[in-house]
């Protein structure tokens, strides 16, 4: 599904963000990526989303070499990936329904499909009764569920969540990861970047630890990882 | 279709949200279009006035005494720049002299007979070609002298050229000013909506989808400005037309003669200014593909 081969990312002349990373994430897998600030987590996500160009190496997503994607085809590639942000990134002047529908409108979905699909997706994240609310009327957890609904509404093959529990309390955090694992059960590949060890410990998924641009650990067993390095 | 309607709505909404800047843009573009229109109308009226002067500004060709007027007239009519050629006989000329100076004048040359030559009053179609036409006229057999009005012709021609140049400069300058203003308004809209644009990019919106609402906004600004300026121009021009006509019976072209063409030109100019302005302002932003353009800022 996602194949990262000897990938280096160097900013400027000598700032090495990623150093010869090799990684393979299979289709339908759930992966936590952990590491301290500056360890290269965000850079890795940027490269997978092709927001940044790699300095060397190669990245394949669903068998497609990202280096070969032309600029004009980039939006179509990004439609295959759903993104969940730490700060939710909801549009304040739009209702919950409109925020989710917005993602469908962007890809040119027909209005009747939007009216059918959005309530269904909102029901998956248990927000069907809050469709007409504005983001300012929601709790942090609810906002993140809207973000999640927006990420999955176009049926992406991969979900990338960048610190999705960073701005919400612990019980809500579990709920969000529960939802992500529910999405994962439907064969969607999920990549969660986090530095929250309690979340990582609670779920039995693969954990990849990054440190100074290198992979320091890759295991389903969190106890084999250097937990102190997670603190950002 | 859904995203098309959505983009249209977004364009209109953005116009309302950025009320003050939209109003400022409409105001500036209206002023620019108005001044361009005024300059065009002045130029057209000057051209019209010059045409009348040209028609009235006939030159006199005096014939040799032995010349046959009919033959000379035929040759004059062969010159393309000649719009009219009227025979003015020596009898008519002496009669005019008598009317101005009195009957006594003819007694001085009773014995020699009428000393005045036959002549033609000739008008030119284009006064800018005055010199070359005079040269052609001088070459005709039987032509003795030509009344020299080259100075007047030159002045008229210069006024015409100057008006054309000023109009052109006015049009280009105001088009450039309008473009800058529209671009800046849209740039502010883009800045206000950068958050939405980032989300759009991250979920796979094409540049066309992102750009369209801004183009709609620019188009609406252009069209509103065009409508206001054409109506203002008509109102003001008609008032001036009325006032001038009451004071002096001057020949001014009625607005109706331009109204249709001007409305089309203004609407198209407004649209083009709006579209180009918005493309300029959003274009640069969309090019910024990496470095935090999508998710991480």
Contacts between the chains, C-beta under 8 A, distances in Angstrom:
chain1	res1	chain2	res2	distance
A	42	B	296	5.5
A	45	B	295	7.5
A	46	B	290	7.8
A	46	B	295	7.3
A	46	B	296	6.8
A	49	B	202	7.4
A	49	B	294	6.6
A	49	B	295	7.0
A	51	B	289	7.4
A	51	B	290	5.6
A	51	B	293	7.0
A	51	B	294	4.7
A	51	B	295	6.6
A	52	B	290	5.1
A	52	B	291	7.7
A	53	B	290	7.0
A	71	B	289	6.9
A	74	B	289	7.6
A	75	B	201	7.6
A	75	B	204	4.5
A	75	B	205	6.0
A	75	B	206	4.6
A	75	B	207	7.7
A	76	B	204	6.6
A	77	B	204	7.6
A	78	B	201	7.5
A	78	B	202	6.7
A	78	B	203	6.8
A	78	B	204	3.9
A	79	B	203	7.1
A	79	B	204	3.5
A	82	B	203	7.7
A	83	B	202	5.1
A	83	B	203	7.1
A	83	B	295	6.4
A	85	B	295	6.7
A	89	B	195	7.4
A	89	B	198	7.6
A	89	B	199	5.6
A	91	B	195	7.3
A	91	B	196	5.8
A	91	B	199	7.0
A	102	B	199	7.6
A	103	B	203	4.9
A	105	B	2	6.4
A	105	B	3	5.3
A	105	B	6	4.9
A	106	B	3	7.5
A	106	B	200	5.4
A	106	B	203	5.4
A	106	B	204	6.6
A	106	B	205	4.1
A	106	B	209	6.2
A	107	B	203	7.3
A	107	B	204	5.9
A	107	B	205	7.5
A	108	B	2	7.3
A	108	B	3	4.8
A	108	B	209	7.4
A	109	B	2	6.5
A	109	B	3	7.7
A	110	B	1	7.1
A	110	B	2	5.2
A	111	B	1	7.7
A	111	B	2	4.2
A	111	B	5	7.8
A	114	B	2	6.9
A	150	B	203	7.4
A	154	B	203	7.2
A	154	B	204	7.7
A	162	B	295	6.8
A	162	B	296	7.7
